[in-house]
C-alpha cells in the first residue's frame, strides 16, 4: 500500500525509472538480516518488469565472486550491470 517510507522510496525509484536509467544511477540497499532488502528489491524488479524493463537482481557477494572468476573480462561484466 506504500505506507512505509521504504515502500515510498521503492515506488519513487520505479516512477522515476527513465531519469534514473538516463543518469546511470544505481540503488544500494543495506541493513541487517531480515529488514526487507530482498523484499524491496523484488518489489522494484517486479514493478519494472511489468513495464517490460529487463531486470537483473543480484547481490554484492555474487558480483565479487563473478568478478574474481572472470578478472580478464571485468570491464565487460561491470558494463552489463
mmCIF file of the N, C-alpha and C atoms, coordinates in Angstrom:
data_MODEL
# 
_entry.id   MODEL 
# 
loop_
_atom_site.group_PDB 
_atom_site.id 
_atom_site.type_symbol 
_atom_site.label_atom_id 
_atom_site.label_alt_id 
_atom_site.label_comp_id 
_atom_site.label_asym_id 
_atom_site.label_entity_id 
_atom_site.label_seq_id 
_atom_site.pdbx_PDB_ins_code 
_atom_site.Cartn_x 
_atom_site.Cartn_y 
_atom_site.Cartn_z 
_atom_site.occupancy 
_atom_site.B_iso_or_equiv 
_atom_site.pdbx_formal_charge 
_atom_site.auth_seq_id 
_atom_site.auth_comp_id 
_atom_site.auth_asym_id 
_atom_site.auth_atom_id 
_atom_site.pdbx_PDB_model_num 
ATOM 1   N N  . UNK A 1 1  ? 0.812  -1.209  0.000   1.00 0.00 ? 1  UNK A N  1 
ATOM 2   C CA . UNK A 1 1  ? 0.000  0.000   0.000   1.00 0.00 ? 1  UNK A CA 1 
ATOM 3   C C  . UNK A 1 1  ? 0.853  1.269   0.000   1.00 0.00 ? 1  UNK A C  1 
ATOM 4   N N  . UNK A 1 2  ? 2.153  1.143   0.127   1.00 0.00 ? 2  UNK A N  1 
ATOM 5   C CA . UNK A 1 2  ? 3.041  2.297   0.043   1.00 0.00 ? 2  UNK A CA 1 
ATOM 6   C C  . UNK A 1 2  ? 3.069  3.164   1.278   1.00 0.00 ? 2  UNK A C  1 
ATOM 7   N N  . UNK A 1 3  ? 2.594  2.646   2.422   1.00 0.00 ? 3  UNK A N  1 
ATOM 8   C CA . UNK A 1 3  ? 2.501  3.492   3.608   1.00 0.00 ? 3  UNK A CA 1 
ATOM 9   C C  . UNK A 1 3  ? 3.816  3.631   4.370   1.00 0.00 ? 3  UNK A C  1 
ATOM 10  N N  . UNK A 1 4  ? 4.761  2.731   4.202   1.00 0.00 ? 4  UNK A N  1 
ATOM 11  C CA . UNK A 1 4  ? 6.033  2.839   4.915   1.00 0.00 ? 4  UNK A CA 1 
ATOM 12  C C  . UNK A 1 4  ? 7.039  3.611   4.056   1.00 0.00 ? 4  UNK A C  1 
ATOM 13  N N  . UNK A 1 5  ? 7.989  4.295   4.683   1.00 0.00 ? 5  UNK A N  1 
ATOM 14  C CA . UNK A 1 5  ? 8.961  5.094   3.922   1.00 0.00 ? 5  UNK A CA 1 
ATOM 15  C C  . UNK A 1 5  ? 9.750  4.272   2.907   1.00 0.00 ? 5  UNK A C  1 
ATOM 16  N N  . UNK A 1 6  ? 10.095 3.047   3.253   1.00 0.00 ? 6  UNK A N  1 
ATOM 17  C CA . UNK A 1 6  ? 10.854 2.203   2.332   1.00 0.00 ? 6  UNK A CA 1 
ATOM 18  C C  . UNK A 1 6  ? 10.055 1.908   1.064   1.00 0.00 ? 6  UNK A C  1 
ATOM 19  N N  . UNK A 1 7  ? 8.765  1.642   1.214   1.00 0.00 ? 7  UNK A N  1 
ATOM 20  C CA . UNK A 1 7  ? 7.930  1.352   0.051   1.00 0.00 ? 7  UNK A CA 1 
ATOM 21  C C  . UNK A 1 7  ? 7.743  2.609   -0.794  1.00 0.00 ? 7  UNK A C  1 
ATOM 22  N N  . UNK A 1 8  ? 7.653  3.767   -0.142  1.00 0.00 ? 8  UNK A N  1 
ATOM 23  C CA . UNK A 1 8  ? 7.546  5.022   -0.898  1.00 0.00 ? 8  UNK A CA 1 
ATOM 24  C C  . UNK A 1 8  ? 8.815  5.252   -1.712  1.00 0.00 ? 8  UNK A C  1 
ATOM 25  N N  . UNK A 1 9  ? 9.972  4.954   -1.132  1.00 0.00 ? 9  UNK A N  1 
ATOM 26  C CA . UNK A 1 9  ? 11.236 5.086   -1.865  1.00 0.00 ? 9  UNK A CA 1 
ATOM 27  C C  . UNK A 1 9  ? 11.293 4.114   -3.039  1.00 0.00 ? 9  UNK A C  1 
ATOM 28  N N  . UNK A 1 10 ? 10.844 2.891   -2.818  1.00 0.00 ? 10 UNK A N  1 
ATOM 29  C CA . UNK A 1 10 ? 10.835 1.895   -3.892  1.00 0.00 ? 10 UNK A CA 1 
ATOM 30  C C  . UNK A 1 10 ? 9.898  2.330   -5.014  1.00 0.00 ? 10 UNK A C  1 
ATOM 31  N N  . UNK A 1 11 ? 8.719  2.820   -4.658  1.00 0.00 ? 11 UNK A N  1 
ATOM 32  C CA . UNK A 1 11 ? 7.763  3.287   -5.667  1.00 0.00 ? 11 UNK A CA 1 
ATOM 33  C C  . UNK A 1 11 ? 8.318  4.495   -6.413  1.00 0.00 ? 11 UNK A C  1 
ATOM 34  N N  . UNK A 1 12 ? 9.017  5.378   -5.708  1.00 0.00 ? 12 UNK A N  1 
ATOM 35  C CA . UNK A 1 12 ? 9.628  6.541   -6.347  1.00 0.00 ? 12 UNK A CA 1 
ATOM 36  C C  . UNK A 1 12 ? 10.709 6.147   -7.327  1.00 0.00 ? 12 UNK A C  1 
ATOM 37  N N  . UNK A 1 13 ? 11.461 5.121   -6.991  1.00 0.00 ? 13 UNK A N  1 
ATOM 38  C CA . UNK A 1 13 ? 12.503 4.621   -7.889  1.00 0.00 ? 13 UNK A CA 1 
ATOM 39  C C  . UNK A 1 13 ? 11.877 4.141   -9.193  1.00 0.00 ? 13 UNK A C  1 
ATOM 40  N N  . UNK A 1 14 ? 10.794 3.412   -9.078  1.00 0.00 ? 14 UNK A N  1 
ATOM 41  C CA . UNK A 1 14 ? 10.103 2.898   -10.267 1.00 0.00 ? 14 UNK A CA 1 
ATOM 42  C C  . UNK A 1 14 ? 9.482  4.050   -11.059 1.00 0.00 ? 14 UNK A C  1 
ATOM 43  N N  . UNK A 1 15 ? 8.866  4.991   -10.364 1.00 0.00 ? 15 UNK A N  1 
ATOM 44  C CA . UNK A 1 15 ? 8.206  6.113   -11.040 1.00 0.00 ? 15 UNK A CA 1 
ATOM 45  C C  . UNK A 1 15 ? 9.203  6.976   -11.808 1.00 0.00 ? 15 UNK A C  1 
ATOM 46  N N  . UNK A 1 16 ? 10.413 7.094   -11.295 1.00 0.00 ? 16 UNK A N  1 
ATOM 47  C CA . UNK A 1 16 ? 11.442 7.922   -11.928 1.00 0.00 ? 16 UNK A CA 1 
ATOM 48  C C  . UNK A 1 16 ? 12.433 7.084   -12.734 1.00 0.00 ? 16 UNK A C  1 
ATOM 49  N N  . UNK A 1 17 ? 12.040 5.884   -13.133 1.00 0.00 ? 17 UNK A N  1 
ATOM 50  C CA . UNK A 1 17 ? 12.954 4.949   -13.763 1.00 0.00 ? 17 UNK A CA 1 
ATOM 51  C C  . UNK A 1 17 ? 13.677 5.543   -14.968 1.00 0.00 ? 17 UNK A C  1 
ATOM 52  N N  . UNK A 1 18 ? 12.981 6.223   -15.853 1.00 0.00 ? 18 UNK A N  1 
ATOM 53  C CA . UNK A 1 18 ? 13.625 6.752   -17.064 1.00 0.00 ? 18 UNK A CA 1 
ATOM 54  C C  . UNK A 1 18 ? 14.746 7.729   -16.707 1.00 0.00 ? 18 UNK A C  1 
ATOM 55  N N  . UNK A 1 19 ? 14.504 8.613   -15.739 1.00 0.00 ? 19 UNK A N  1 
ATOM 56  C CA . UNK A 1 19 ? 15.548 9.560   -15.319 1.00 0.00 ? 19 UNK A CA 1 
ATOM 57  C C  . UNK A 1 19 ? 16.707 8.831   -14.645 1.00 0.00 ? 19 UNK A C  1 
ATOM 58  N N  . UNK A 1 20 ? 16.392 7.851   -13.840 1.00 0.00 ? 20 UNK A N  1 
ATOM 59  C CA . UNK A 1 20 ? 17.422 7.081   -13.139 1.00 0.00 ? 20 UNK A CA 1 
ATOM 60  C C  . UNK A 1 20 ? 18.283 6.327   -14.145 1.00 0.00 ? 20 UNK A C  1 
ATOM 61  N N  . UNK A 1 21 ? 17.627 5.708   -15.120 1.00 0.00 ? 21 UNK A N  1 
ATOM 62  C CA . UNK A 1 21 ? 18.355 4.969   -16.156 1.00 0.00 ? 21 UNK A CA 1 
ATOM 63  C C  . UNK A 1 21 ? 19.219 5.917   -16.977 1.00 0.00 ? 21 UNK A C  1 
ATOM 64  N N  . UNK A 1 22 ? 18.651 7.036   -17.411 1.00 0.00 ? 22 UNK A N  1 
ATOM 65  C CA . UNK A 1 22 ? 19.398 8.000   -18.221 1.00 0.00 ? 22 UNK A CA 1 
ATOM 66  C C  . UNK A 1 22 ? 20.587 8.583   -17.465 1.00 0.00 ? 22 UNK A C  1 
ATOM 67  N N  . UNK A 1 23 ? 20.444 8.748   -16.153 1.00 0.00 ? 23 UNK A N  1 
ATOM 68  C CA . UNK A 1 23 ? 21.533 9.268   -15.329 1.00 0.00 ? 23 UNK A CA 1 
ATOM 69  C C  . UNK A 1 23 ? 22.521 8.199   -14.897 1.00 0.00 ? 23 UNK A C  1 
ATOM 70  N N  . UNK A 1 24 ? 22.229 6.934   -15.246 1.00 0.00 ? 24 UNK A N  1 
ATOM 71  C CA . UNK A 1 24 ? 23.084 5.805   -14.884 1.00 0.00 ? 24 UNK A CA 1 
ATOM 72  C C  . UNK A 1 24 ? 23.264 5.689   -13.366 1.00 0.00 ? 24 UNK A C  1 
ATOM 73  N N  . UNK A 1 25 ? 22.158 5.875   -12.650 1.00 0.00 ? 25 UNK A N  1 
ATOM 74  C CA . UNK A 1 25 ? 22.173 5.770   -11.193 1.00 0.00 ? 25 UNK A CA 1 
ATOM 75  C C  . UNK A 1 25 ? 21.815 4.350   -10.773 1.00 0.00 ? 25 UNK A C  1 
ATOM 76  N N  . UNK A 1 26 ? 22.336 3.932   -9.656  1.00 0.00 ? 26 UNK A N  1 
ATOM 77  C CA . UNK A 1 26 ? 22.005 2.632   -9.106  1.00 0.00 ? 26 UNK A CA 1 
ATOM 78  C C  . UNK A 1 26 ? 21.226 2.787   -7.817  1.00 0.00 ? 26 UNK A C  1 
ATOM 79  N N  . UNK A 1 27 ? 21.022 1.693   -7.161  1.00 0.00 ? 27 UNK A N  1 
ATOM 80  C CA . UNK A 1 27 ? 20.314 1.692   -5.892  1.00 0.00 ? 27 UNK A CA 1 
ATOM 81  C C  . UNK A 1 27 ? 21.021 0.718   -4.966  1.00 0.00 ? 27 UNK A C  1 
ATOM 82  N N  . UNK A 1 28 ? 21.392 1.186   -3.796  1.00 0.00 ? 28 UNK A N  1 
ATOM 83  C CA . UNK A 1 28 ? 22.056 0.345   -2.805  1.00 0.00 ? 28 UNK A CA 1 
ATOM 84  C C  . UNK A 1 28 ? 21.120 0.157   -1.625  1.00 0.00 ? 28 UNK A C  1 
ATOM 85  N N  . UNK A 1 29 ? 20.826 -1.084  -1.313  1.00 0.00 ? 29 UNK A N  1 
ATOM 86  C CA . UNK A 1 29 ? 20.004 -1.416  -0.150  1.00 0.00 ? 29 UNK A CA 1 
ATOM 87  C C  . UNK A 1 29 ? 20.908 -2.050  0.890   1.00 0.00 ? 29 UNK A C  1 
ATOM 88  N N  . UNK A 1 30 ? 20.846 -1.572  2.110   1.00 0.00 ? 30 UNK A N  1 
ATOM 89  C CA . UNK A 1 30 ? 21.670 -2.148  3.159   1.00 0.00 ? 30 UNK A CA 1 
ATOM 90  C C  . UNK A 1 30 ? 20.860 -2.222  4.442   1.00 0.00 ? 30 UNK A C  1 
ATOM 91  N N  . UNK A 1 31 ? 21.301 -3.089  5.306   1.00 0.00 ? 31 UNK A N  1 
ATOM 92  C CA . UNK A 1 31 ? 20.622 -3.259  6.582   1.00 0.00 ? 31 UNK A CA 1 
ATOM 93  C C  . UNK A 1 31 ? 20.910 -4.641  7.134   1.00 0.00 ? 31 UNK A C  1 
ATOM 94  N N  . UNK A 1 32 ? 20.422 -4.856  8.314   1.00 0.00 ? 32 UNK A N  1 
ATOM 95  C CA . UNK A 1 32 ? 20.619 -6.148  8.972   1.00 0.00 ? 32 UNK A CA 1 
ATOM 96  C C  . UNK A 1 32 ? 19.766 -7.224  8.310   1.00 0.00 ? 32 UNK A C  1 
ATOM 97  N N  . UNK A 1 33 ? 20.068 -8.444  8.657   1.00 0.00 ? 33 UNK A N  1 
ATOM 98  C CA . UNK A 1 33 ? 19.302 -9.587  8.159   1.00 0.00 ? 33 UNK A CA 1 
ATOM 99  C C  . UNK A 1 33 ? 17.841 -9.427  8.586   1.00 0.00 ? 33 UNK A C  1 
ATOM 100 N N  . UNK A 1 34 ? 16.946 -9.670  7.643   1.00 0.00 ? 34 UNK A N  1 
ATOM 101 C CA . UNK A 1 34 ? 15.523 -9.645  7.958   1.00 0.00 ? 34 UNK A CA 1 
ATOM 102 C C  . UNK A 1 34 ? 14.868 -8.278  7.907   1.00 0.00 ? 34 UNK A C  1 
ATOM 103 N N  . UNK A 1 35 ? 15.559 -7.277  7.358   1.00 0.00 ? 35 UNK A N  1 
ATOM 104 C CA . UNK A 1 35 ? 14.981 -5.932  7.327   1.00 0.00 ? 35 UNK A CA 1 
ATOM 105 C C  . UNK A 1 35 ? 14.190 -5.643  6.058   1.00 0.00 ? 35 UNK A C  1 
ATOM 106 N N  . UNK A 1 36 ? 14.190 -6.569  5.099   1.00 0.00 ? 36 UNK A N  1 
ATOM 107 C CA . UNK A 1 36 ? 13.374 -6.403  3.902   1.00 0.00 ? 36 UNK A CA 1 
ATOM 108 C C  . UNK A 1 36 ? 14.109 -5.958  2.655   1.00 0.00 ? 36 UNK A C  1 
ATOM 109 N N  . UNK A 1 37 ? 15.428 -6.056  2.662   1.00 0.00 ? 37 UNK A N  1 
ATOM 110 C CA . UNK A 1 37 ? 16.209 -5.622  1.489   1.00 0.00 ? 37 UNK A CA 1 
ATOM 111 C C  . UNK A 1 37 ? 15.823 -6.415  0.243   1.00 0.00 ? 37 UNK A C  1 
ATOM 112 N N  . UNK A 1 38 ? 15.821 -7.712  0.346   1.00 0.00 ? 38 UNK A N  1 
ATOM 113 C CA . UNK A 1 38 ? 15.472 -8.556  -0.804  1.00 0.00 ? 38 UNK A CA 1 
ATOM 114 C C  . UNK A 1 38 ? 14.014 -8.363  -1.198  1.00 0.00 ? 38 UNK A C  1 
ATOM 115 N N  . UNK A 1 39 ? 13.162 -8.180  -0.223  1.00 0.00 ? 39 UNK A N  1 
ATOM 116 C CA . UNK A 1 39 ? 11.742 -7.957  -0.494  1.00 0.00 ? 39 UNK A CA 1 
ATOM 117 C C  . UNK A 1 39 ? 11.551 -6.699  -1.337  1.00 0.00 ? 39 UNK A C  1 
ATOM 118 N N  . UNK A 1 40 ? 12.170 -5.595  -0.920  1.00 0.00 ? 40 UNK A N  1 
ATOM 119 C CA . UNK A 1 40 ? 12.011 -4.342  -1.658  1.00 0.00 ? 40 UNK A CA 1 
ATOM 120 C C  . UNK A 1 40 ? 12.687 -4.405  -3.025  1.00 0.00 ? 40 UNK A C  1 
ATOM 121 N N  . UNK A 1 41 ? 13.817 -5.075  -3.110  1.00 0.00 ? 41 UNK A N  1 
ATOM 122 C CA . UNK A 1 41 ? 14.463 -5.256  -4.414  1.00 0.00 ? 41 UNK A CA 1 
ATOM 123 C C  . UNK A 1 41 ? 13.545 -6.046  -5.341  1.00 0.00 ? 41 UNK A C  1 
ATOM 124 N N  . UNK A 1 42 ? 12.904 -7.067  -4.807  1.00 0.00 ? 42 UNK A N  1 
ATOM 125 C CA . UNK A 1 42 ? 11.962 -7.853  -5.595  1.00 0.00 ? 42 UNK A CA 1 
ATOM 126 C C  . UNK A 1 42 ? 10.744 -7.048  -6.019  1.00 0.00 ? 42 UNK A C  1 
ATOM 127 N N  . UNK A 1 43 ? 10.249 -6.202  -5.129  1.00 0.00 ? 43 UNK A N  1 
ATOM 128 C CA . UNK A 1 43 ? 9.107  -5.335  -5.469  1.00 0.00 ? 43 UNK A CA 1 
ATOM 129 C C  . UNK A 1 43 ? 9.472  -4.400  -6.614  1.00 0.00 ? 43 UNK A C  1 
ATOM 130 N N  . UNK A 1 44 ? 10.660 -3.799  -6.527  1.00 0.00 ? 44 UNK A N  1 
ATOM 131 C CA . UNK A 1 44 ? 11.121 -2.897  -7.585  1.00 0.00 ? 44 UNK A CA 1 
ATOM 132 C C  . UNK A 1 44 ? 11.287 -3.670  -8.887  1.00 0.00 ? 44 UNK A C  1 
ATOM 133 N N  . UNK A 1 45 ? 11.921 -4.833  -8.814  1.00 0.00 ? 45 UNK A N  1 
ATOM 134 C CA . UNK A 1 45 ? 12.135 -5.647  -10.014 1.00 0.00 ? 45 UNK A CA 1 
ATOM 135 C C  . UNK A 1 45 ? 10.805 -6.029  -10.654 1.00 0.00 ? 45 UNK A C  1 
ATOM 136 N N  . UNK A 1 46 ? 9.848  -6.460  -9.861  1.00 0.00 ? 46 UNK A N  1 
ATOM 137 C CA . UNK A 1 46 ? 8.541  -6.844  -10.400 1.00 0.00 ? 46 UNK A CA 1 
ATOM 138 C C  . UNK A 1 46 ? 7.833  -5.667  -11.056 1.00 0.00 ? 46 UNK A C  1 
ATOM 139 N N  . UNK A 1 47 ? 7.885  -4.500  -10.412 1.00 0.00 ? 47 UNK A N  1 
ATOM 140 C CA . UNK A 1 47 ? 7.227  -3.315  -10.974 1.00 0.00 ? 47 UNK A CA 1 
ATOM 141 C C  . UNK A 1 47 ? 7.873  -2.902  -12.293 1.00 0.00 ? 47 UNK A C  1 
ATOM 142 N N  . UNK A 1 48 ? 9.192  -2.986  -12.365 1.00 0.00 ? 48 UNK A N  1 
ATOM 143 C CA . UNK A 1 48 ? 9.875  -2.636  -13.612 1.00 0.00 ? 48 UNK A CA 1 
ATOM 144 C C  . UNK A 1 48 ? 9.590  -3.663  -14.702 1.00 0.00 ? 48 UNK A C  1 
ATOM 145 N N  . UNK A 1 49 ? 9.548  -4.942  -14.340 1.00 0.00 ? 49 UNK A N  1 
ATOM 146 C CA . UNK A 1 49 ? 9.234  -5.974  -15.331 1.00 0.00 ? 49 UNK A CA 1 
ATOM 147 C C  . UNK A 1 49 ? 7.819  -5.811  -15.875 1.00 0.00 ? 49 UNK A C  1 
ATOM 148 N N  . UNK A 1 50 ? 6.895  -5.316  -15.040 1.00 0.00 ? 50 UNK A N  1 
ATOM 149 C CA . UNK A 1 50 ? 5.537  -5.040  -15.519 1.00 0.00 ? 50 UNK A CA 1 
ATOM 150 C C  . UNK A 1 50 ? 5.550  -3.973  -16.609 1.00 0.00 ? 50 UNK A C  1 
ATOM 151 N N  . UNK A 1 51 ? 6.572  -3.126  -16.598 1.00 0.00 ? 51 UNK A N  1 
ATOM 152 C CA . UNK A 1 51 ? 6.734  -2.093  -17.632 1.00 0.00 ? 51 UNK A CA 1 
ATOM 153 C C  . UNK A 1 51 ? 7.634  -2.594  -18.768 1.00 0.00 ? 51 UNK A C  1 
ATOM 154 N N  . UNK A 1 52 ? 7.901  -3.898  -18.769 1.00 0.00 ? 52 UNK A N  1 
ATOM 155 C CA . UNK A 1 52 ? 8.747  -4.554  -19.764 1.00 0.00 ? 52 UNK A CA 1 
ATOM 156 C C  . UNK A 1 52 ? 10.188 -4.046  -19.751 1.00 0.00 ? 52 UNK A C  1 
ATOM 157 N N  . UNK A 1 53 ? 10.664 -3.679  -18.571 1.00 0.00 ? 53 UNK A N  1 
ATOM 158 C CA . UNK A 1 53 ? 12.057 -3.283  -18.381 1.00 0.00 ? 53 UNK A CA 1 
ATOM 159 C C  . UNK A 1 53 ? 12.837 -4.542  -18.005 1.00 0.00 ? 53 UNK A C  1 
ATOM 160 N N  . UNK A 1 54 ? 13.924 -4.857  -18.722 1.00 0.00 ? 54 UNK A N  1 
ATOM 161 C CA . UNK A 1 54 ? 14.728 -6.023  -18.337 1.00 0.00 ? 54 UNK A CA 1 
ATOM 162 C C  . UNK A 1 54 ? 15.397 -5.783  -16.980 1.00 0.00 ? 54 UNK A C  1 
ATOM 163 N N  . UNK A 1 55 ? 15.394 -6.790  -16.148 1.00 0.00 ? 55 UNK A N  1 
ATOM 164 C CA . UNK A 1 55 ? 15.881 -6.655  -14.772 1.00 0.00 ? 55 UNK A CA 1 
ATOM 165 C C  . UNK A 1 55 ? 16.886 -7.754  -14.462 1.00 0.00 ? 55 UNK A C  1 
ATOM 166 N N  . UNK A 1 56 ? 17.922 -7.394  -13.731 1.00 0.00 ? 56 UNK A N  1 
ATOM 167 C CA . UNK A 1 56 ? 18.882 -8.358  -13.200 1.00 0.00 ? 56 UNK A CA 1 
ATOM 168 C C  . UNK A 1 56 ? 19.006 -8.092  -11.708 1.00 0.00 ? 56 UNK A C  1 
ATOM 169 N N  . UNK A 1 57 ? 18.620 -9.042  -10.896 1.00 0.00 ? 57 UNK A N  1 
ATOM 170 C CA . UNK A 1 57 ? 18.693 -8.880  -9.447  1.00 0.00 ? 57 UNK A CA 1 
ATOM 171 C C  . UNK A 1 57 ? 19.839 -9.739  -8.934  1.00 0.00 ? 57 UNK A C  1 
ATOM 172 N N  . UNK A 1 58 ? 20.752 -9.125  -8.188  1.00 0.00 ? 58 UNK A N  1 
ATOM 173 C CA . UNK A 1 58 ? 21.912 -9.848  -7.671  1.00 0.00 ? 58 UNK A CA 1 
ATOM 174 C C  . UNK A 1 58 ? 22.264 -9.291  -6.300  1.00 0.00 ? 58 UNK A C  1 
ATOM 175 N N  . UNK A 1 59 ? 23.393 -9.718  -5.779  1.00 0.00 ? 59 UNK A N  1 
ATOM 176 C CA . UNK A 1 59 ? 23.878 -9.164  -4.520  1.00 0.00 ? 59 UNK A CA 1 
ATOM 177 C C  . UNK A 1 59 ? 25.383 -8.939  -4.632  1.00 0.00 ? 59 UNK A C  1 
ATOM 178 N N  . UNK A 1 60 ? 25.913 -8.206  -3.688  1.00 0.00 ? 60 UNK A N  1 
ATOM 179 C CA . UNK A 1 60 ? 27.314 -7.802  -3.747  1.00 0.00 ? 60 UNK A CA 1 
ATOM 180 C C  . UNK A 1 60 ? 28.258 -9.001  -3.723  1.00 0.00 ? 60 UNK A C  1 
ATOM 181 N N  . UNK A 1 61 ? 27.945 -10.003 -2.915  1.00 0.00 ? 61 UNK A N  1 
ATOM 182 C CA . UNK A 1 61 ? 28.811 -11.187 -2.832  1.00 0.00 ? 61 UNK A CA 1 
ATOM 183 C C  . UNK A 1 61 ? 28.877 -11.904 -4.180  1.00 0.00 ? 61 UNK A C  1 
ATOM 184 N N  . UNK A 1 62 ? 27.751 -12.012 -4.863  1.00 0.00 ? 62 UNK A N  1 
ATOM 185 C CA . UNK A 1 62 ? 27.737 -12.669 -6.177  1.00 0.00 ? 62 UNK A CA 1 
ATOM 186 C C  . UNK A 1 62 ? 28.540 -11.871 -7.195  1.00 0.00 ? 62 UNK A C  1 
ATOM 187 N N  . UNK A 1 63 ? 28.439 -10.553 -7.144  1.00 0.00 ? 63 UNK A N  1 
ATOM 188 C CA . UNK A 1 63 ? 29.207 -9.704  -8.062  1.00 0.00 ? 63 UNK A CA 1 
ATOM 189 C C  . UNK A 1 63 ? 30.698 -9.892  -7.819  1.00 0.00 ? 63 UNK A C  1 
ATOM 190 N N  . UNK A 1 64 ? 31.111 -9.881  -6.559  1.00 0.00 ? 64 UNK A N  1 
ATOM 191 C CA . UNK A 1 64 ? 32.531 -10.074 -6.244  1.00 0.00 ? 64 UNK A CA 1 
ATOM 192 C C  . UNK A 1 64 ? 33.028 -11.432 -6.718  1.00 0.00 ? 64 UNK A C  1 
ATOM 193 N N  . UNK A 1 65 ? 32.239 -12.469 -6.499  1.00 0.00 ? 65 UNK A N  1 
ATOM 194 C CA . UNK A 1 65 ? 32.629 -13.810 -6.950  1.00 0.00 ? 65 UNK A CA 1 
ATOM 195 C C  . UNK A 1 65 ? 32.759 -13.867 -8.468  1.00 0.00 ? 65 UNK A C  1 
ATOM 196 N N  . UNK A 1 66 ? 31.810 -13.274 -9.176  1.00 0.00 ? 66 UNK A N  1 
ATOM 197 C CA . UNK A 1 66 ? 31.869 -13.267 -10.637 1.00 0.00 ? 66 UNK A CA 1 
ATOM 198 C C  . UNK A 1 66 ? 33.067 -12.477 -11.140 1.00 0.00 ? 66 UNK A C  1 
ATOM 199 N N  . UNK A 1 67 ? 33.337 -11.343 -10.510 1.00 0.00 ? 67 UNK A N  1 
ATOM 200 C CA . UNK A 1 67 ? 34.481 -10.528 -10.922 1.00 0.00 ? 67 UNK A CA 1 
ATOM 201 C C  . UNK A 1 67 ? 35.793 -11.268 -10.705 1.00 0.00 ? 67 UNK A C  1 
ATOM 202 N N  . UNK A 1 68 ? 35.911 -11.941 -9.574  1.00 0.00 ? 68 UNK A N  1 
ATOM 203 C CA . UNK A 1 68 ? 37.142 -12.678 -9.279  1.00 0.00 ? 68 UNK A CA 1 
ATOM 204 C C  . UNK A 1 68 ? 37.332 -13.831 -10.261 1.00 0.00 ? 68 UNK A C  1 
ATOM 205 N N  . UNK A 1 69 ? 36.231 -14.473 -10.642 1.00 0.00 ? 69 UNK A N  1 
ATOM 206 C CA . UNK A 1 69 ? 36.312 -15.615 -11.553 1.00 0.00 ? 69 UNK A CA 1 
ATOM 207 C C  . UNK A 1 69 ? 36.635 -15.189 -12.985 1.00 0.00 ? 69 UNK A C  1 
ATOM 208 N N  . UNK A 1 70 ? 36.252 -13.986 -13.345 1.00 0.00 ? 70 UNK A N  1 
ATOM 209 C CA . UNK A 1 70 ? 36.473 -13.529 -14.723 1.00 0.00 ? 70 UNK A CA 1 
ATOM 210 C C  . UNK A 1 70 ? 37.216 -12.202 -14.724 1.00 0.00 ? 70 UNK A C  1 
ATOM 211 N N  . UNK A 1 71 ? 38.337 -12.154 -14.033 1.00 0.00 ? 71 UNK A N  1 
ATOM 212 C CA . UNK A 1 71 ? 39.083 -10.904 -13.875 1.00 0.00 ? 71 UNK A CA 1 
ATOM 213 C C  . UNK A 1 71 ? 39.411 -10.267 -15.219 1.00 0.00 ? 71 UNK A C  1 
ATOM 214 N N  . UNK A 1 72 ? 39.724 -11.071 -16.217 1.00 0.00 ? 72 UNK A N  1 
ATOM 215 C CA . UNK A 1 72 ? 40.090 -10.527 -17.532 1.00 0.00 ? 72 UNK A CA 1 
ATOM 216 C C  . UNK A 1 72 ? 38.912 -9.805  -18.178 1.00 0.00 ? 72 UNK A C  1 
ATOM 217 N N  . UNK A 1 73 ? 37.692 -10.269 -17.944 1.00 0.00 ? 73 UNK A N  1 
ATOM 218 C CA . UNK A 1 73 ? 36.522 -9.652  -18.559 1.00 0.00 ? 73 UNK A CA 1 
ATOM 219 C C  . UNK A 1 73 ? 35.741 -8.758  -17.619 1.00 0.00 ? 73 UNK A C  1 
ATOM 220 N N  . UNK A 1 74 ? 36.403 -8.220  -16.604 1.00 0.00 ? 74 UNK A N  1 
ATOM 221 C CA . UNK A 1 74 ? 35.696 -7.458  -15.576 1.00 0.00 ? 74 UNK A CA 1 
ATOM 222 C C  . UNK A 1 74 ? 35.028 -6.198  -16.106 1.00 0.00 ? 74 UNK A C  1 
ATOM 223 N N  . UNK A 1 75 ? 35.658 -5.501  -17.052 1.00 0.00 ? 75 UNK A N  1 
ATOM 224 C CA . UNK A 1 75 ? 35.057 -4.270  -17.578 1.00 0.00 ? 75 UNK A CA 1 
ATOM 225 C C  . UNK A 1 75 ? 33.761 -4.566  -18.321 1.00 0.00 ? 75 UNK A C  1 
ATOM 226 N N  . UNK A 1 76 ? 33.763 -5.638  -19.095 1.00 0.00 ? 76 UNK A N  1 
ATOM 227 C CA . UNK A 1 76 ? 32.541 -6.039  -19.796 1.00 0.00 ? 76 UNK A CA 1 
ATOM 228 C C  . UNK A 1 76 ? 31.461 -6.429  -18.788 1.00 0.00 ? 76 UNK A C  1 
ATOM 229 N N  . UNK A 1 77 ? 31.835 -7.164  -17.751 1.00 0.00 ? 77 UNK A N  1 
ATOM 230 C CA . UNK A 1 77 ? 30.885 -7.586  -16.723 1.00 0.00 ? 77 UNK A CA 1 
ATOM 231 C C  . UNK A 1 77 ? 30.275 -6.374  -16.035 1.00 0.00 ? 77 UNK A C  1 
ATOM 232 N N  . UNK A 1 78 ? 31.103 -5.422  -15.647 1.00 0.00 ? 78 UNK A N  1 
ATOM 233 C CA . UNK A 1 78 ? 30.629 -4.228  -14.951 1.00 0.00 ? 78 UNK A CA 1 
ATOM 234 C C  . UNK A 1 78 ? 29.707 -3.419  -15.849 1.00 0.00 ? 78 UNK A C  1 
ATOM 235 N N  . UNK A 1 79 ? 30.029 -3.301  -17.117 1.00 0.00 ? 79 UNK A N  1 
ATOM 236 C CA . UNK A 1 79 ? 29.186 -2.514  -18.022 1.00 0.00 ? 79 UNK A CA 1 
ATOM 237 C C  . UNK A 1 79 ? 27.816 -3.153  -18.213 1.00 0.00 ? 79 UNK A C  1 
ATOM 238 N N  . UNK A 1 80 ? 27.714 -4.483  -18.062 1.00 0.00 ? 80 UNK A N  1 
ATOM 239 C CA . UNK A 1 80 ? 26.411 -5.150  -18.167 1.00 0.00 ? 80 UNK A CA 1 
ATOM 240 C C  . UNK A 1 80 ? 25.532 -4.849  -16.970 1.00 0.00 ? 80 UNK A C  1 
ATOM 241 N N  . UNK A 1 81 ? 26.136 -4.517  -15.825 1.00 0.00 ? 81 UNK A N  1 
ATOM 242 C CA . UNK A 1 81 ? 25.347 -4.206  -14.638 1.00 0.00 ? 81 UNK A CA 1 
ATOM 243 C C  . UNK A 1 81 ? 24.679 -2.877  -14.829 1.00 0.00 ? 81 UNK A C  1 
# 
